[in-house]
Amino acid sequence: MTLRNILLAGTALGAAAFLAVPAQAGSKDCCGDVDALKQQINDLQQKVDDLAINYGNKIKDLESRKGDVITTFKNGRPGFRSADGSFKLDFRGRFHMDAGSYFNVDQGIENIGGRDDDINFRRARFGVKGHVWNDWKYALIFDFGGSDDSSGPALHEASLTYAGIDNVGITWGASKPKLTFADSVSSNDVTFLEDPTAATLMASIGGGSSRQMLGVTYEGEQLFLAVSQTWGEVGDNEGDLDGGENLLGRIAFVQPLGDTLSMQVGASGAWKYNSDGSFRFRDRQELRLDAGRLLTMNNITSVDDVYGYGPDLTLAAGPFRASAEYYWYKVNRDTGSDYDFDAWYAEAAWLITGESYKFDGEGGMKGVSPANPFDLAGSGSGAFEAAVRYSDTDLSDVAGTAFDSGDALQQKIWTFGLNWYPNKNIAFKANYQIVDLEDGAGNDAGFEAVALRTQFKF
């Protein structure tokens, strides 16, 4: 009950008491009744005064605490915020440790060094995110992991976002622009250990993690839009626009089709319009244990501009999900022939324990949240997920050399995954791969691989 309501109630009771007096005027004890009613009114007024003082003190106490700091520990994530919510700081961390092995490696790949088994921290990120004065969001994240050919700890994200316009965010700094469905899913929430090559090649046209960028996003109830101007990656600080200038865009629309069925239709485009004269497409066979890249189309020269575009489609029906993306890539050259490439993939996943897949409103999918977290007492098993993906990439429009020069231009990969999520913070993800490659001379080669990721996030 508010202070205003208490005062109104007291006034009403007093009025009712006085109105009752005439009804008693005819009795010989009326004077005594009136005195009793007056005493009751005085007692009631005293209670109202006491409540007013009490509530007033509480209001003053709340006002005096506006500058106080409130500590939080939601889902294992430590944080601080002001009592009025104007300021917020959360510590963020994700640690992904991968281990794996290659086998049945064909001789053509052995001739160029084969495949190396390895164990490494794919990601070891730590930092803070939050907001100041409600409308200004910030992020400062460092990465102490990376593949085994990385240069060591480095700045991963340092960005400022203005969010004072409804549904709109304007981001400036070092961040990850939104591009493709696969790349829009957080690395904490991916079903497979790595993105499909089709999405990785798109990201190489001015996208990917840790880009220096200026971006605008719109997040409506069903529609998501993102447009970004990007430059070089963080660390490319030579004083020029290293890697050229790029314009990226993504649109995604979510349409419910039933009680549990939803569809997201999207499209992405990337354009490197101010090239530094050369470009290359390459990837590591959708696994990051070995530093060597077998799918390698290096150093296309006399490049004028490069662009890629294509659609994506995802269906989510309770514990089932299916996704597919198809992209075309074009390299325009000042001299010599232009090149056209394409890549696509399709995947399906099933949450065996019955949880549901949900879109995140930003062009991707939310992570798996176990309905019954694992407990040794037997009250919960966590969430289990099974998945399969087929990926096909064709860069054969450009003349290539043989495997002995490390040059594969066509790639087909089957990936089978089995994941266990004991709770919201921990996951174990296992992948088995069958990889087939073809070099520029028409020679085939391949290998198989198994890998396990141990993941912790907060």
LINCOR-V459529 format. One record per pair of residues at least 24 apart in sequence whose ideal C-beta (glycine too) atoms are under 8 Angstrom apart, sorted by the first residue. I is the first residue (numbers start at 1). GAP is how many residues later the second one is. D is the distance in whole Angstrom. If there is no record, write none. Layout:
BEGIN
i = <I;I>
gap = <GAP;GAP>
d = <D;D>
END
This chain:
BEGIN
i = <2;3;3;3;3;3;6;6;6;6;7;7;9;10;10;10;10;13;13;14;14;14;17;75;75;75;76;76;76;77;78;79;81;85;86;86;86;87;87;87;87;88;88;89;89;89;90;90;90;91;91;91;91;92;92;92;92;92;92;92;93;93;93;93;93;93;94;94;94;94;94;94;94;94;94;95;95;95;95;95;95;95;95;96;96;96;96;96;96;96;96;96;97;97;97;97;97;98;98;98;98;98;98;98;99;99;99;100;100;100;100;100;100;100;101;101;101;102;102;102;102;102;103;103;103;103;104;104;104;105;106;106;106;106;107;108;108;108;108;108;108;108;109;109;109;109;109;109;111;111;112;112;112;112;112;113;115;115;115;115;116;116;116;116;117;118;118;118;119;120;120;120;120;120;120;121;121;122;122;122;122;122;123;125;127;127;131;134;135;135;135;136;136;136;136;136;137;137;137;137;139;147;147;147;148;148;149;151;154;154;154;155;155;155;156;156;156;157;157;158;167;167;167;168;168;168;168;169;169;169;170;170;170;171;171;171;171;171;172;172;172;173;173;174;174;174;174;174;175;175;175;175;176;176;176;176;176;177;177;177;177;177;177;177;177;177;178;178;178;178;178;178;178;178;178;179;179;179;179;179;179;179;179;179;180;180;180;180;180;180;181;181;181;181;181;181;181;181;181;181;182;182;183;183;184;184;184;184;184;185;185;185;186;186;188;188;188;189;189;189;189;189;191;191;191;191;191;191;191;192;192;192;192;192;192;192;192;193;193;193;193;193;193;193;193;194;194;194;194;195;196;196;196;196;196;196;196;197;197;197;197;197;197;197;197;197;197;198;198;198;198;198;198;198;198;198;199;199;199;200;200;201;201;201;201;201;201;201;201;202;202;202;202;202;202;203;204;204;205;205;205;205;205;205;205;205;205;206;206;206;206;206;206;206;206;206;206;207;207;207;208;210;210;212;217;219;219;222;222;222;223;223;223;223;224;224;224;224;224;224;224;224;225;225;225;226;226;226;241;242;243;244;244;244;244;244;245;245;245;246;246;246;246;247;247;250;252;252;254;254;260;260;260;261;261;261;261;262;262;262;262;263;263;263;263;264;264;264;264;264;264;265;265;265;266;266;266;266;266;267;267;267;267;268;268;268;268;269;269;269;270;270;270;271;271;271;272;272;272;273;274;275;275;275;275;277;277;277;278;279;279;279;281;281;281;283;283;285;285;285;285;285;285;286;286;286;286;287;287;287;287;289;289;292;293;294;294;294;294;295;295;295;295;295;295;296;296;296;297;297;297;297;297;297;298;300;300;300;300;301;301;302;302;302;302;303;303;303;303;304;304;304;305;306;306;306;310;314;314;316;316;316;316;316;318;318;318;319;319;319;319;319;319;319;319;320;320;320;320;320;321;321;321;321;321;322;322;322;322;323;323;339;339;340;341;341;341;341;342;342;343;343;343;343;344;344;345;345;345;345;346;346;347;347;347;347;348;348;348;349;349;349;349;349;350;350;350;351;351;351;352;352;352;352;353;353;353;353;355;367;368;368;368;369;369;370;370;370;370;373;373;373;374;374;382;382;382;382;383;383;384;384;384;384;385;385;385;385;385;386;386;386;387;387;387;387;388;388;388;388;389;389;389;389;390;390;391;396;396;398;399;400;400;400;401;401;401;402;402;402;402;403;403;403;403;407;407;408;408;408;408;409;409;409;410;410;411;411;411;411;412;412;425;425;425;426;426;427;427;428;428;428;428;429;429>
gap = <53;48;49;52;53;56;42;45;46;49;41;45;39;34;35;37;38;28;31;27;30;31;24;349;350;383;348;349;382;381;380;51;49;49;46;47;48;43;44;45;46;42;43;39;40;41;38;39;40;35;36;37;367;33;34;35;36;37;49;366;32;33;34;363;364;365;29;30;31;93;94;361;362;363;364;26;28;29;30;50;360;361;362;25;26;27;28;49;91;357;358;359;24;25;356;357;358;24;95;190;191;353;354;355;190;352;353;187;189;331;349;350;351;352;348;349;350;187;188;345;346;347;344;345;346;347;342;343;344;342;338;339;340;341;338;294;295;296;331;335;336;337;185;294;328;336;337;338;292;293;180;291;292;293;294;179;175;177;332;334;173;174;175;176;172;30;171;172;170;25;26;27;28;168;169;24;25;24;25;71;166;331;64;31;29;30;32;30;27;28;29;24;25;26;27;28;24;25;26;32;36;137;141;144;141;143;142;84;56;80;81;55;79;80;53;54;78;52;53;76;51;52;53;48;49;50;51;47;48;50;44;45;46;42;43;44;45;46;41;42;43;39;40;36;37;38;39;60;35;36;38;40;31;32;33;34;35;29;30;34;36;38;49;51;53;71;37;39;46;48;50;70;72;184;185;24;28;47;49;69;70;71;89;91;27;70;88;132;145;147;71;83;85;87;131;133;142;144;182;183;141;143;24;25;66;68;178;179;180;175;179;180;178;181;179;267;269;175;176;177;178;179;156;158;194;196;226;228;238;94;155;195;197;223;225;237;239;93;94;95;224;236;238;258;260;90;92;93;94;91;90;129;147;149;151;193;195;86;88;89;98;146;148;194;196;214;216;112;127;128;129;145;146;147;193;195;126;128;146;83;86;80;82;107;126;128;140;142;192;66;68;106;108;125;127;67;77;78;41;43;65;66;67;101;102;103;124;24;37;38;39;40;41;42;64;65;66;39;41;63;25;24;25;24;145;142;143;31;32;33;28;29;30;31;26;27;28;29;30;137;138;139;24;25;26;24;25;137;33;34;33;28;29;30;31;32;27;28;29;24;25;26;27;24;26;113;60;111;105;107;57;58;96;54;55;56;57;53;54;55;97;50;51;52;53;48;49;50;52;95;99;46;47;48;45;46;47;48;97;42;43;44;45;41;42;44;59;38;39;40;37;38;39;34;35;36;33;34;35;32;31;28;29;30;31;24;25;26;25;24;27;52;48;60;114;110;128;126;128;148;150;152;164;105;127;129;147;144;146;162;164;160;162;114;113;112;114;117;143;98;100;113;114;116;142;110;111;112;44;98;101;103;110;112;109;31;33;39;98;32;35;31;32;33;34;28;29;30;31;28;29;30;27;24;25;26;34;45;51;40;41;42;43;49;36;38;39;31;32;33;34;35;36;37;38;28;29;30;31;37;27;28;29;36;44;24;25;26;27;24;25;58;59;57;52;53;54;56;51;52;48;49;50;51;47;48;44;45;46;47;43;44;40;41;42;43;39;40;41;36;37;38;39;68;35;36;37;32;33;34;31;32;33;34;28;29;30;31;28;57;51;53;59;52;55;51;52;53;54;49;50;51;48;49;38;39;40;41;37;38;34;35;36;37;32;33;34;35;36;31;32;33;29;30;31;32;26;27;28;29;24;25;26;28;24;25;24;42;44;42;41;39;40;41;38;39;40;37;38;39;41;34;36;40;42;32;33;29;30;31;37;29;30;31;27;28;24;25;26;27;24;25;31;32;33;29;30;26;28;24;25;26;27;24;26>
d = <8;7;6;4;7;8;6;5;7;7;6;7;8;6;6;8;4;8;6;5;7;7;5;5;7;7;8;5;5;5;8;8;8;7;8;6;5;7;7;6;7;4;5;6;8;4;7;6;6;8;8;6;7;7;7;6;7;5;7;7;6;5;8;8;7;5;6;8;5;7;6;7;7;4;8;7;7;5;8;8;7;5;7;7;4;4;8;7;7;6;8;5;5;7;7;5;8;5;7;7;6;6;7;5;8;7;6;7;5;8;6;6;3;7;7;6;8;8;7;5;7;5;7;5;7;8;8;6;5;4;8;4;6;7;7;8;4;8;7;6;8;4;7;6;8;5;8;6;6;5;8;6;6;8;5;6;5;7;6;7;7;5;8;8;7;6;4;6;8;7;8;7;5;8;7;3;7;7;7;8;6;7;6;6;7;7;8;8;6;6;4;7;7;6;7;8;4;8;6;8;7;8;5;6;8;5;4;8;8;7;6;7;5;8;7;5;7;8;7;8;6;5;6;7;7;6;8;7;5;7;8;8;5;7;7;5;8;7;8;5;8;7;7;6;7;6;7;5;8;7;6;7;8;7;5;7;7;8;5;6;5;5;7;4;6;5;8;7;8;4;7;8;5;7;6;6;4;8;8;5;8;6;5;6;8;7;5;7;6;8;7;8;6;8;4;6;6;6;7;7;8;7;7;8;7;8;6;4;4;8;4;5;7;7;6;7;5;8;7;7;3;7;7;5;7;5;6;7;8;7;8;7;6;6;5;8;6;8;6;8;8;6;5;6;5;8;5;6;6;7;6;7;8;4;8;7;5;5;8;6;7;6;8;6;5;6;7;8;6;7;5;4;5;5;7;7;6;8;8;5;8;5;7;7;7;6;8;6;7;6;6;5;8;5;8;8;7;8;6;8;4;7;5;6;7;5;8;5;8;8;8;2;7;6;6;8;6;8;6;6;7;4;8;8;7;6;6;6;5;7;8;8;5;8;8;7;5;8;8;6;6;5;8;7;5;5;8;7;7;7;7;5;8;5;5;5;7;6;4;6;7;5;7;5;6;6;8;4;5;8;6;4;7;7;7;5;8;8;5;8;7;7;7;5;8;8;7;5;8;6;8;7;8;6;7;4;8;8;6;7;7;5;7;7;7;7;8;7;7;4;6;5;7;7;8;4;6;4;7;5;8;5;6;6;6;7;7;6;6;5;5;6;7;7;6;8;8;7;6;7;5;8;8;6;6;6;7;7;6;6;6;8;6;7;8;7;5;8;6;6;7;5;7;5;7;6;6;7;8;5;6;7;8;6;8;6;7;7;7;8;8;5;5;5;6;6;7;6;8;5;6;5;5;7;5;7;8;8;7;8;4;7;7;7;8;5;8;6;4;8;8;5;6;6;7;7;7;6;8;7;7;5;8;4;7;7;7;5;8;5;8;5;5;5;8;6;5;6;8;6;8;7;4;7;8;6;6;6;4;7;7;6;6;7;4;7;7;6;8;6;7;4;8;8;7;5;7;6;7;5;8;4;7;6;7;7;5;5;5;8;8;5;8;8;6;5;7;6;7;7;4;7;4;6;6;5;4;7;7;4;8;7;6;8;7;7;4;8;7;7;6;8;7;4;8;7;7;7;5;7;8;7;5;8;6;8;7;8;7;8;6;6;2;7;7;5;7;5;7;4;6;8;5;6;6;6;6;4;7;5;8;7;7;5;7;4;7;7;5;8;5;8;6;6;6;7;6;8;4;7;7;6;7;4;7>
END
